[in-house]
Amino acid sequence: MSNMIRAGLDPAVAMRISGHRTRSMLDRYSIIREQEIAAGLEKTAAYVDALPSTTNIVRLRVERNASR
């Protein structure tokens, strides 16, 4: 299972090949190595670093009700 996923097979295709009927069985037999976790963190950091530095956040003004 792990090799199929690492090779880039769609999980649904890997499940059909292996005969696993549920995603939980696929997850049980897919072993994640420490190197894969480190690579995932590096990809995430590179993605975040590539994001534009400006944001589209608009501050909303809070209106206070004087009758309270």
PyMOL Python script that loads the backbone (N, CA, C, O; Angstrom):
from pymol import cmd

cmd.read_pdbstr("""\
ATOM      1  N   MET A   1       0.818  -1.183   0.000  1.00  0.00           N
ATOM      2  CA  MET A   1       0.000   0.000   0.000  1.00  0.00           C
ATOM      3  C   MET A   1       0.864   1.250   0.000  1.00  0.00           C
ATOM      4  O   MET A   1       0.652   2.167  -0.793  1.00  0.00           O
ATOM      5  N   SER A   2       1.823   1.275   0.882  1.00  0.00           N
ATOM      6  CA  SER A   2       2.657   2.469   1.003  1.00  0.00           C
ATOM      7  C   SER A   2       3.351   2.793  -0.307  1.00  0.00           C
ATOM      8  O   SER A   2       3.421   3.958  -0.699  1.00  0.00           O
ATOM      9  N   ASN A   3       3.865   1.778  -0.989  1.00  0.00           N
ATOM     10  CA  ASN A   3       4.558   2.014  -2.255  1.00  0.00           C
ATOM     11  C   ASN A   3       3.618   2.547  -3.327  1.00  0.00           C
ATOM     12  O   ASN A   3       4.012   3.390  -4.133  1.00  0.00           O
ATOM     13  N   MET A   4       2.388   2.068  -3.344  1.00  0.00           N
ATOM     14  CA  MET A   4       1.426   2.571  -4.328  1.00  0.00           C
ATOM     15  C   MET A   4       1.126   4.044  -4.090  1.00  0.00           C
ATOM     16  O   MET A   4       1.078   4.836  -5.032  1.00  0.00           O
ATOM     17  N   ILE A   5       0.926   4.404  -2.836  1.00  0.00           N
ATOM     18  CA  ILE A   5       0.632   5.796  -2.506  1.00  0.00           C
ATOM     19  C   ILE A   5       1.838   6.672  -2.817  1.00  0.00           C
ATOM     20  O   ILE A   5       1.682   7.753  -3.384  1.00  0.00           O
ATOM     21  N   ARG A   6       3.041   6.221  -2.454  1.00  0.00           N
ATOM     22  CA  ARG A   6       4.261   6.982  -2.740  1.00  0.00           C
ATOM     23  C   ARG A   6       4.493   7.127  -4.239  1.00  0.00           C
ATOM     24  O   ARG A   6       5.065   8.121  -4.688  1.00  0.00           O
ATOM     25  N   ALA A   7       4.048   6.131  -5.017  1.00  0.00           N
ATOM     26  CA  ALA A   7       4.208   6.181  -6.466  1.00  0.00           C
ATOM     27  C   ALA A   7       3.234   7.159  -7.110  1.00  0.00           C
ATOM     28  O   ALA A   7       3.330   7.441  -8.304  1.00  0.00           O
ATOM     29  N   GLY A   8       2.298   7.675  -6.320  1.00  0.00           N
ATOM     30  CA  GLY A   8       1.377   8.681  -6.833  1.00  0.00           C
ATOM     31  C   GLY A   8       0.020   8.153  -7.247  1.00  0.00           C
ATOM     32  O   GLY A   8      -0.775   8.889  -7.832  1.00  0.00           O
ATOM     33  N   LEU A   9      -0.263   6.890  -6.957  1.00  0.00           N
ATOM     34  CA  LEU A   9      -1.580   6.362  -7.294  1.00  0.00           C
ATOM     35  C   LEU A   9      -2.648   7.066  -6.474  1.00  0.00           C
ATOM     36  O   LEU A   9      -2.444   7.396  -5.306  1.00  0.00           O
ATOM     37  N   ASP A  10      -3.770   7.285  -7.102  1.00  0.00           N
ATOM     38  CA  ASP A  10      -4.924   7.820  -6.392  1.00  0.00           C
ATOM     39  C   ASP A  10      -5.310   6.793  -5.327  1.00  0.00           C
ATOM     40  O   ASP A  10      -5.311   5.594  -5.606  1.00  0.00           O
ATOM     41  N   PRO A  11      -5.636   7.238  -4.116  1.00  0.00           N
ATOM     42  CA  PRO A  11      -5.995   6.281  -3.062  1.00  0.00           C
ATOM     43  C   PRO A  11      -7.130   5.336  -3.456  1.00  0.00           C
ATOM     44  O   PRO A  11      -7.123   4.169  -3.065  1.00  0.00           O
ATOM     45  N   ALA A  12      -8.103   5.826  -4.225  1.00  0.00           N
ATOM     46  CA  ALA A  12      -9.211   4.962  -4.642  1.00  0.00           C
ATOM     47  C   ALA A  12      -8.709   3.839  -5.548  1.00  0.00           C
ATOM     48  O   ALA A  12      -9.188   2.709  -5.460  1.00  0.00           O
ATOM     49  N   VAL A  13      -7.750   4.146  -6.415  1.00  0.00           N
ATOM     50  CA  VAL A  13      -7.179   3.130  -7.299  1.00  0.00           C
ATOM     51  C   VAL A  13      -6.383   2.119  -6.479  1.00  0.00           C
ATOM     52  O   VAL A  13      -6.493   0.913  -6.703  1.00  0.00           O
ATOM     53  N   ALA A  14      -5.589   2.602  -5.536  1.00  0.00           N
ATOM     54  CA  ALA A  14      -4.810   1.711  -4.674  1.00  0.00           C
ATOM     55  C   ALA A  14      -5.733   0.783  -3.889  1.00  0.00           C
ATOM     56  O   ALA A  14      -5.414  -0.389  -3.692  1.00  0.00           O
ATOM     57  N   MET A  15      -6.867   1.297  -3.444  1.00  0.00           N
ATOM     58  CA  MET A  15      -7.820   0.473  -2.708  1.00  0.00           C
ATOM     59  C   MET A  15      -8.391  -0.628  -3.597  1.00  0.00           C
ATOM     60  O   MET A  15      -8.554  -1.765  -3.153  1.00  0.00           O
ATOM     61  N   ARG A  16      -8.692  -0.296  -4.844  1.00  0.00           N
ATOM     62  CA  ARG A  16      -9.236  -1.309  -5.760  1.00  0.00           C
ATOM     63  C   ARG A  16      -8.209  -2.398  -6.034  1.00  0.00           C
ATOM     64  O   ARG A  16      -8.550  -3.580  -6.076  1.00  0.00           O
ATOM     65  N   ILE A  17      -6.944  -2.002  -6.222  1.00  0.00           N
ATOM     66  CA  ILE A  17      -5.886  -2.976  -6.500  1.00  0.00           C
ATOM     67  C   ILE A  17      -5.679  -3.903  -5.309  1.00  0.00           C
ATOM     68  O   ILE A  17      -5.549  -5.116  -5.470  1.00  0.00           O
ATOM     69  N   SER A  18      -5.650  -3.320  -4.110  1.00  0.00           N
ATOM     70  CA  SER A  18      -5.342  -4.098  -2.908  1.00  0.00           C
ATOM     71  C   SER A  18      -6.552  -4.846  -2.351  1.00  0.00           C
ATOM     72  O   SER A  18      -6.400  -5.769  -1.551  1.00  0.00           O
ATOM     73  N   GLY A  19      -7.745  -4.450  -2.772  1.00  0.00           N
ATOM     74  CA  GLY A  19      -8.947  -5.100  -2.263  1.00  0.00           C
ATOM     75  C   GLY A  19      -9.471  -4.494  -0.974  1.00  0.00           C
ATOM     76  O   GLY A  19     -10.408  -5.025  -0.379  1.00  0.00           O
ATOM     77  N   HIS A  20      -8.881  -3.390  -0.534  1.00  0.00           N
ATOM     78  CA  HIS A  20      -9.395  -2.729   0.668  1.00  0.00           C
ATOM     79  C   HIS A  20     -10.714  -2.053   0.323  1.00  0.00           C
ATOM     80  O   HIS A  20     -10.826  -1.361  -0.689  1.00  0.00           O
ATOM     81  N   ARG A  21     -11.695  -2.258   1.163  1.00  0.00           N
ATOM     82  CA  ARG A  21     -13.019  -1.705   0.893  1.00  0.00           C
ATOM     83  C   ARG A  21     -13.255  -0.368   1.571  1.00  0.00           C
ATOM     84  O   ARG A  21     -14.129   0.392   1.153  1.00  0.00           O
ATOM     85  N   THR A  22     -12.495  -0.071   2.604  1.00  0.00           N
ATOM     86  CA  THR A  22     -12.723   1.175   3.334  1.00  0.00           C
ATOM     87  C   THR A  22     -11.441   1.989   3.401  1.00  0.00           C
ATOM     88  O   THR A  22     -10.338   1.450   3.318  1.00  0.00           O
ATOM     89  N   ARG A  23     -11.607   3.286   3.552  1.00  0.00           N
ATOM     90  CA  ARG A  23     -10.452   4.176   3.680  1.00  0.00           C
ATOM     91  C   ARG A  23      -9.682   3.870   4.964  1.00  0.00           C
ATOM     92  O   ARG A  23      -8.463   4.037   5.010  1.00  0.00           O
ATOM     93  N   SER A  24     -10.382   3.427   5.998  1.00  0.00           N
ATOM     94  CA  SER A  24      -9.687   3.120   7.255  1.00  0.00           C
ATOM     95  C   SER A  24      -8.710   1.956   7.080  1.00  0.00           C
ATOM     96  O   SER A  24      -7.648   1.946   7.703  1.00  0.00           O
ATOM     97  N   MET A  25      -9.051   0.987   6.249  1.00  0.00           N
ATOM     98  CA  MET A  25      -8.118  -0.118   5.984  1.00  0.00           C
ATOM     99  C   MET A  25      -6.916   0.379   5.190  1.00  0.00           C
ATOM    100  O   MET A  25      -5.785  -0.035   5.449  1.00  0.00           O
ATOM    101  N   LEU A  26      -7.151   1.256   4.234  1.00  0.00           N
ATOM    102  CA  LEU A  26      -6.048   1.844   3.475  1.00  0.00           C
ATOM    103  C   LEU A  26      -5.111   2.582   4.417  1.00  0.00           C
ATOM    104  O   LEU A  26      -3.893   2.416   4.350  1.00  0.00           O
ATOM    105  N   ASP A  27      -5.680   3.392   5.292  1.00  0.00           N
ATOM    106  CA  ASP A  27      -4.869   4.163   6.239  1.00  0.00           C
ATOM    107  C   ASP A  27      -4.094   3.248   7.188  1.00  0.00           C
ATOM    108  O   ASP A  27      -2.956   3.549   7.548  1.00  0.00           O
ATOM    109  N   ARG A  28      -4.697   2.150   7.586  1.00  0.00           N
ATOM    110  CA  ARG A  28      -4.040   1.229   8.515  1.00  0.00           C
ATOM    111  C   ARG A  28      -2.772   0.636   7.906  1.00  0.00           C
ATOM    112  O   ARG A  28      -1.778   0.447   8.607  1.00  0.00           O
ATOM    113  N   TYR A  29      -2.801   0.345   6.617  1.00  0.00           N
ATOM    114  CA  TYR A  29      -1.661  -0.308   5.978  1.00  0.00           C
ATOM    115  C   TYR A  29      -0.736   0.651   5.236  1.00  0.00           C
ATOM    116  O   TYR A  29       0.274   0.220   4.679  1.00  0.00           O
ATOM    117  N   SER A  30      -1.057   1.925   5.220  1.00  0.00           N
ATOM    118  CA  SER A  30      -0.165   2.921   4.622  1.00  0.00           C
ATOM    119  C   SER A  30       0.756   3.435   5.719  1.00  0.00           C
ATOM    120  O   SER A  30       0.319   4.122   6.641  1.00  0.00           O
ATOM    121  N   ILE A  31       2.013   3.099   5.610  1.00  0.00           N
ATOM    122  CA  ILE A  31       2.991   3.478   6.628  1.00  0.00           C
ATOM    123  C   ILE A  31       3.647   4.786   6.214  1.00  0.00           C
ATOM    124  O   ILE A  31       4.151   4.911   5.097  1.00  0.00           O
ATOM    125  N   ILE A  32       3.640   5.750   7.107  1.00  0.00           N
ATOM    126  CA  ILE A  32       4.244   7.051   6.833  1.00  0.00           C
ATOM    127  C   ILE A  32       5.610   7.093   7.494  1.00  0.00           C
ATOM    128  O   ILE A  32       5.739   6.873   8.698  1.00  0.00           O
ATOM    129  N   ARG A  33       6.631   7.378   6.689  1.00  0.00           N
ATOM    130  CA  ARG A  33       7.998   7.439   7.194  1.00  0.00           C
ATOM    131  C   ARG A  33       8.307   8.844   7.701  1.00  0.00           C
ATOM    132  O   ARG A  33       7.663   9.816   7.306  1.00  0.00           O
ATOM    133  N   GLU A  34       9.302   8.935   8.578  1.00  0.00           N
ATOM    134  CA  GLU A  34       9.720  10.232   9.120  1.00  0.00           C
ATOM    135  C   GLU A  34      10.144  11.183   8.001  1.00  0.00           C
ATOM    136  O   GLU A  34       9.893  12.386   8.073  1.00  0.00           O
ATOM    137  N   GLN A  35      10.791  10.633   6.961  1.00  0.00           N
ATOM    138  CA  GLN A  35      11.227  11.467   5.843  1.00  0.00           C
ATOM    139  C   GLN A  35      10.033  12.104   5.136  1.00  0.00           C
ATOM    140  O   GLN A  35      10.119  13.238   4.665  1.00  0.00           O
ATOM    141  N   GLU A  36       8.931  11.378   5.063  1.00  0.00           N
ATOM    142  CA  GLU A  36       7.732  11.914   4.419  1.00  0.00           C
ATOM    143  C   GLU A  36       7.121  13.033   5.248  1.00  0.00           C
ATOM    144  O   GLU A  36       6.612  14.009   4.697  1.00  0.00           O
ATOM    145  N   ILE A  37       7.170  12.897   6.555  1.00  0.00           N
ATOM    146  CA  ILE A  37       6.669  13.958   7.432  1.00  0.00           C
ATOM    147  C   ILE A  37       7.528  15.201   7.279  1.00  0.00           C
ATOM    148  O   ILE A  37       7.005  16.309   7.160  1.00  0.00           O
ATOM    149  N   ALA A  38       8.851  15.025   7.280  1.00  0.00           N
ATOM    150  CA  ALA A  38       9.765  16.160   7.115  1.00  0.00           C
ATOM    151  C   ALA A  38       9.548  16.831   5.763  1.00  0.00           C
ATOM    152  O   ALA A  38       9.537  18.059   5.676  1.00  0.00           O
ATOM    153  N   ALA A  39       9.376  16.038   4.712  1.00  0.00           N
ATOM    154  CA  ALA A  39       9.145  16.603   3.380  1.00  0.00           C
ATOM    155  C   ALA A  39       7.827  17.368   3.335  1.00  0.00           C
ATOM    156  O   ALA A  39       7.738  18.414   2.692  1.00  0.00           O
ATOM    157  N   GLY A  40       6.814  16.858   4.008  1.00  0.00           N
ATOM    158  CA  GLY A  40       5.527  17.549   4.071  1.00  0.00           C
ATOM    159  C   GLY A  40       5.635  18.887   4.775  1.00  0.00           C
ATOM    160  O   GLY A  40       5.030  19.872   4.352  1.00  0.00           O
ATOM    161  N   LEU A  41       6.404  18.921   5.849  1.00  0.00           N
ATOM    162  CA  LEU A  41       6.608  20.183   6.562  1.00  0.00           C
ATOM    163  C   LEU A  41       7.382  21.177   5.707  1.00  0.00           C
ATOM    164  O   LEU A  41       7.084  22.371   5.721  1.00  0.00           O
ATOM    165  N   GLU A  42       8.371  20.696   4.965  1.00  0.00           N
ATOM    166  CA  GLU A  42       9.138  21.579   4.083  1.00  0.00           C
ATOM    167  C   GLU A  42       8.262  22.141   2.969  1.00  0.00           C
ATOM    168  O   GLU A  42       8.366  23.323   2.641  1.00  0.00           O
ATOM    169  N   LYS A  43       7.403  21.315   2.386  1.00  0.00           N
ATOM    170  CA  LYS A  43       6.493  21.783   1.341  1.00  0.00           C
ATOM    171  C   LYS A  43       5.532  22.830   1.888  1.00  0.00           C
ATOM    172  O   LYS A  43       5.248  23.827   1.225  1.00  0.00           O
ATOM    173  N   THR A  44       5.033  22.600   3.098  1.00  0.00           N
ATOM    174  CA  THR A  44       4.116  23.555   3.709  1.00  0.00           C
ATOM    175  C   THR A  44       4.809  24.881   3.964  1.00  0.00           C
ATOM    176  O   THR A  44       4.239  25.938   3.694  1.00  0.00           O
ATOM    177  N   ALA A  45       6.033  24.840   4.481  1.00  0.00           N
ATOM    178  CA  ALA A  45       6.790  26.066   4.739  1.00  0.00           C
ATOM    179  C   ALA A  45       7.063  26.817   3.441  1.00  0.00           C
ATOM    180  O   ALA A  45       6.957  28.043   3.408  1.00  0.00           O
ATOM    181  N   ALA A  46       7.410  26.107   2.372  1.00  0.00           N
ATOM    182  CA  ALA A  46       7.660  26.751   1.082  1.00  0.00           C
ATOM    183  C   ALA A  46       6.387  27.391   0.543  1.00  0.00           C
ATOM    184  O   ALA A  46       6.438  28.478  -0.032  1.00  0.00           O
ATOM    185  N   TYR A  47       5.254  26.735   0.722  1.00  0.00           N
ATOM    186  CA  TYR A  47       3.970  27.283   0.283  1.00  0.00           C
ATOM    187  C   TYR A  47       3.649  28.569   1.037  1.00  0.00           C
ATOM    188  O   TYR A  47       3.264  29.572   0.435  1.00  0.00           O
ATOM    189  N   VAL A  48       3.807  28.533   2.345  1.00  0.00           N
ATOM    190  CA  VAL A  48       3.504  29.712   3.162  1.00  0.00           C
ATOM    191  C   VAL A  48       4.451  30.855   2.813  1.00  0.00           C
ATOM    192  O   VAL A  48       4.026  32.009   2.749  1.00  0.00           O
ATOM    193  N   ASP A  49       5.722  30.552   2.587  1.00  0.00           N
ATOM    194  CA  ASP A  49       6.688  31.584   2.218  1.00  0.00           C
ATOM    195  C   ASP A  49       6.350  32.222   0.877  1.00  0.00           C
ATOM    196  O   ASP A  49       6.670  33.390   0.657  1.00  0.00           O
ATOM    197  N   ALA A  50       5.714  31.483  -0.020  1.00  0.00           N
ATOM    198  CA  ALA A  50       5.378  31.993  -1.349  1.00  0.00           C
ATOM    199  C   ALA A  50       4.081  32.798  -1.366  1.00  0.00           C
ATOM    200  O   ALA A  50       3.773  33.443  -2.368  1.00  0.00           O
ATOM    201  N   LEU A  51       3.327  32.772  -0.285  1.00  0.00           N
ATOM    202  CA  LEU A  51       2.080  33.535  -0.233  1.00  0.00           C
ATOM    203  C   LEU A  51       2.378  35.027  -0.271  1.00  0.00           C
ATOM    204  O   LEU A  51       3.415  35.465   0.227  1.00  0.00           O
ATOM    205  N   PRO A  52       1.473  35.814  -0.861  1.00  0.00           N
ATOM    206  CA  PRO A  52       1.682  37.265  -0.862  1.00  0.00           C
ATOM    207  C   PRO A  52       1.703  37.803   0.566  1.00  0.00           C
ATOM    208  O   PRO A  52       1.006  37.304   1.449  1.00  0.00           O
ATOM    209  N   SER A  53       2.510  38.821   0.765  1.00  0.00           N
ATOM    210  CA  SER A  53       2.641  39.360   2.123  1.00  0.00           C
ATOM    211  C   SER A  53       1.476  40.263   2.494  1.00  0.00           C
ATOM    212  O   SER A  53       1.279  40.555   3.673  1.00  0.00           O
ATOM    213  N   THR A  54       0.702  40.711   1.518  1.00  0.00           N
ATOM    214  CA  THR A  54      -0.454  41.551   1.822  1.00  0.00           C
ATOM    215  C   THR A  54      -1.653  40.667   2.106  1.00  0.00           C
ATOM    216  O   THR A  54      -1.738  39.535   1.628  1.00  0.00           O
ATOM    217  N   THR A  55      -2.561  41.191   2.876  1.00  0.00           N
ATOM    218  CA  THR A  55      -3.771  40.445   3.207  1.00  0.00           C
ATOM    219  C   THR A  55      -4.987  41.206   2.723  1.00  0.00           C
ATOM    220  O   THR A  55      -4.904  42.395   2.413  1.00  0.00           O
ATOM    221  N   ASN A  56      -6.086  40.537   2.659  1.00  0.00           N
ATOM    222  CA  ASN A  56      -7.352  41.147   2.261  1.00  0.00           C
ATOM    223  C   ASN A  56      -8.269  41.322   3.461  1.00  0.00           C
ATOM    224  O   ASN A  56      -9.492  41.289   3.326  1.00  0.00           O
ATOM    225  N   ILE A  57      -7.686  41.504   4.616  1.00  0.00           N
ATOM    226  CA  ILE A  57      -8.484  41.640   5.833  1.00  0.00           C
ATOM    227  C   ILE A  57      -8.995  43.069   5.933  1.00  0.00           C
ATOM    228  O   ILE A  57      -8.230  44.028   5.831  1.00  0.00           O
ATOM    229  N   VAL A  58     -10.283  43.193   6.130  1.00  0.00           N
ATOM    230  CA  VAL A  58     -10.909  44.500   6.296  1.00  0.00           C
ATOM    231  C   VAL A  58     -11.454  44.552   7.711  1.00  0.00           C
ATOM    232  O   VAL A  58     -12.240  43.696   8.116  1.00  0.00           O
ATOM    233  N   ARG A  59     -11.037  45.548   8.452  1.00  0.00           N
ATOM    234  CA  ARG A  59     -11.539  45.681   9.822  1.00  0.00           C
ATOM    235  C   ARG A  59     -12.962  46.219   9.789  1.00  0.00           C
ATOM    236  O   ARG A  59     -13.270  47.169   9.070  1.00  0.00           O
ATOM    237  N   LEU A  60     -13.809  45.601  10.573  1.00  0.00           N
ATOM    238  CA  LEU A  60     -15.195  46.039  10.672  1.00  0.00           C
ATOM    239  C   LEU A  60     -15.346  46.949  11.873  1.00  0.00           C
ATOM    240  O   LEU A  60     -14.779  46.713  12.940  1.00  0.00           O
ATOM    241  N   ARG A  61     -16.112  47.972  11.671  1.00  0.00           N
ATOM    242  CA  ARG A  61     -16.358  48.917  12.752  1.00  0.00           C
ATOM    243  C   ARG A  61     -17.478  48.358  13.630  1.00  0.00           C
ATOM    244  O   ARG A  61     -18.499  47.889  13.127  1.00  0.00           O
ATOM    245  N   VAL A  62     -17.278  48.411  14.924  1.00  0.00           N
ATOM    246  CA  VAL A  62     -18.280  47.939  15.873  1.00  0.00           C
ATOM    247  C   VAL A  62     -19.158  49.118  16.248  1.00  0.00           C
ATOM    248  O   VAL A  62     -18.671  50.139  16.733  1.00  0.00           O
ATOM    249  N   GLU A  63     -20.459  48.969  16.019  1.00  0.00           N
ATOM    250  CA  GLU A  63     -21.392  50.029  16.393  1.00  0.00           C
ATOM    251  C   GLU A  63     -21.949  49.707  17.764  1.00  0.00           C
ATOM    252  O   GLU A  63     -22.396  48.592  18.030  1.00  0.00           O
ATOM    253  N   ARG A  64     -21.913  50.680  18.601  1.00  0.00           N
ATOM    254  CA  ARG A  64     -22.419  50.496  19.960  1.00  0.00           C
ATOM    255  C   ARG A  64     -23.837  51.055  20.039  1.00  0.00           C
ATOM    256  O   ARG A  64     -24.120  52.149  19.550  1.00  0.00           O
ATOM    257  N   ASN A  65     -24.699  50.295  20.651  1.00  0.00           N
ATOM    258  CA  ASN A  65     -26.079  50.714  20.804  1.00  0.00           C
ATOM    259  C   ASN A  65     -26.180  51.552  22.072  1.00  0.00           C
ATOM    260  O   ASN A  65     -25.903  51.053  23.163  1.00  0.00           O
ATOM    261  N   ALA A  66     -26.567  52.805  21.948  1.00  0.00           N
ATOM    262  CA  ALA A  66     -26.629  53.735  23.079  1.00  0.00           C
ATOM    263  C   ALA A  66     -27.789  53.420  24.020  1.00  0.00           C
ATOM    264  O   ALA A  66     -27.792  53.891  25.157  1.00  0.00           O
ATOM    265  N   SER A  67     -28.764  52.642  23.582  1.00  0.00           N
ATOM    266  CA  SER A  67     -29.935  52.378  24.427  1.00  0.00           C
ATOM    267  C   SER A  67     -29.704  51.270  25.441  1.00  0.00           C
ATOM    268  O   SER A  67     -30.620  50.959  26.202  1.00  0.00           O
ATOM    269  N   ARG A  68     -28.546  50.671  25.488  1.00  0.00           N
ATOM    270  CA  ARG A  68     -28.294  49.577  26.433  1.00  0.00           C
ATOM    271  C   ARG A  68     -28.006  50.083  27.768  1.00  0.00           C
ATOM    272  O   ARG A  68     -27.770  49.300  28.688  1.00  0.00           O
TER     273      ARG A  68
END
""", "prot")
cmd.dss("prot")
cmd.show_as("cartoon", "prot")
cmd.util.cbc("prot")
cmd.orient("prot")
